[in-house]
Amino acid sequence: MILSIIGSYIKIKINNKILTVKGEAHLPGYRSSDFVIYSHSISSWDPSDNNIRIGEEEKQKILFQIEQEMKDRNMTVEIV
């Protein structure tokens, strides 16, 4: 579940763990996505679970979940 969308990150909660995904929000109306996600920023959960690494398969599931939730909010996301 997306907890917040800030100018430089999206904060999500999955299975009682929090993750901050870095990126950039864009202004609407310029033919760009609403938010760009930096996929390389997804490597471990936020404290107190930051010792738990996020593997590639789990990262893809996280990105898919973010894309779906953004779509439900009528927002577009680009993953780089």
Residue pairs with C-beta under 8 A, 6 or more apart in sequence:
1 12
1 13
1 14
1 69
2 10
2 11
2 12
2 66
2 69
2 70
2 73
3 11
3 12
3 13
3 18
4 10
4 11
5 25
5 35
6 25
7 24
7 25
8 22
8 23
8 24
8 25
9 20
9 21
9 22
9 23
10 20
10 21
10 23
10 35
10 37
10 66
11 18
11 19
11 20
11 21
12 18
12 19
12 21
12 62
12 65
12 66
13 19
14 62
14 65
17 45
17 46
17 49
17 52
18 45
18 46
18 49
19 42
19 45
19 46
19 54
19 62
20 41
20 46
21 37
21 38
21 41
21 42
21 62
21 66
22 37
22 38
22 41
23 35
23 36
23 37
23 38
23 41
24 35
24 36
25 34
25 35
26 32
26 33
26 34
26 35
26 36
28 34
32 78
33 76
33 77
33 78
34 70
34 75
34 76
34 77
35 70
35 75
35 76
35 77
35 78
36 77
36 78
36 79
36 80
37 63
37 66
37 77
37 78
37 79
37 80
38 80
39 59
39 63
39 79
39 80
42 54
42 59
42 62
42 63
43 53
43 54
44 50
44 51
44 52
44 53
44 54
45 52
45 54
54 62
63 79
66 77
67 77
67 79
70 76
70 77
